[in-house]
Each structure stands twice: as structure tokens, then as C-alpha cells.
Amino acid sequence: MARPRKMSPRKTQLFLQVLRATCNVRTACRAAAVARSTVYLERSRNPEFAEAMHWALEEAVDLLEAEVLRRAFIGDVK
């Protein structure tokens, strides 16, 4: 298995952007071309990244909740 590396600022930004949009760590890792193990290692050793990841997931959940409510009240029409 490949040894996890530190994430570059560009990969970190892309990872968080995709995580915020999808609420999916695997999808965000693929988009940023980083291993999941690298992300979780970075989260454990970097409090700023851990907080950014937390808030990206919070925002993603808010978007999902809004979409669920929209579909419940309006339907699947865009």
C-alpha cells in the first residue's frame, strides 16, 4: 500500500470543495487525487484541516436537507 503523503494546498482546496458539494469523502478524494488514508491522517494531525473538513460536511448536509425538503414539498422538478 502506498505511504500517505501531506496534501498540497491545491489538493486540499479541491478536496474540500468537492466534499462540500457531494458530502462524500471517496468522491472528494478521487477528485483531488489523494488517498483516503492521506485525508484521515491529515485530519488527525492538522486541526485547521479537521475543522475545515467538519464545516465542509456540515454545509453538504445542509444542502442535502434542503434538497430533501424541496423534493418533499415540490417534487423532483427543477
ZAMARGU-4260 file (C-alpha; in steps of 0.2 Angstrom, whole numbers, plus 5000, padded with zeros to 4 digits):
<rodrens>
0) 5000/5000/5000 | 5006/5017/4996 | 5013/5028/5010 | 5001/5043/5014 | 5008/5060/5010
5) 5004/5078/5015 | 4991/5086/5005 | 4996/5101/4994 | 4986/5117/4996 | 4978/5115/4979
10) 4973/5097/4983 | 4966/5102/5000 | 4956/5116/4992 | 4949/5104/4979 | 4945/5090/4991
15) 4936/5102/5002 | 4926/5110/4988 | 4920/5093/4981 | 4917/5087/4999 | 4906/5102/5002
20) 4896/5099/4986 | 4894/5080/4987 | 4896/5075/5006 | 4906/5060/5000 | 4924/5058/5006
25) 4928/5045/4992 | 4922/5056/4978 | 4932/5071/4985 | 4947/5060/4987 | 4946/5055/4969
30) 4943/5072/4963 | 4959/5078/4972 | 4969/5063/4968 | 4973/5059/4986 | 4971/5043/4996
35) 4958/5042/5009 | 4971/5037/5021 | 4980/5053/5017 | 4965/5063/5021 | 4962/5055/5038
40) 4980/5056/5043 | 4979/5075/5038 | 4963/5077/5048 | 4971/5069/5063 | 4987/5079/5063
45) 4981/5096/5057 | 4967/5104/5067 | 4964/5118/5054 | 4961/5104/5041 | 4950/5094/5053
50) 4939/5110/5056 | 4938/5114/5038 | 4933/5096/5034 | 4920/5097/5048 | 4912/5113/5041
55) 4913/5106/5023 | 4902/5091/5029 | 4891/5102/5039 | 4887/5113/5023 | 4885/5097/5012
60) 4872/5090/5025 | 4863/5107/5025 | 4862/5106/5006 | 4856/5088/5006 | 4842/5093/5019
65) 4837/5107/5009 | 4835/5096/4993 | 4826/5083/5003 | 4813/5096/5009 | 4812/5104/4991
70) 4808/5087/4984 | 4796/5083/4998 | 4785/5098/4995 | 4788/5102/4977 | 4793/5086/4969
75) 4808/5081/4958 | 4805/5096/4946 | 4820/5108/4944
</rodrens>
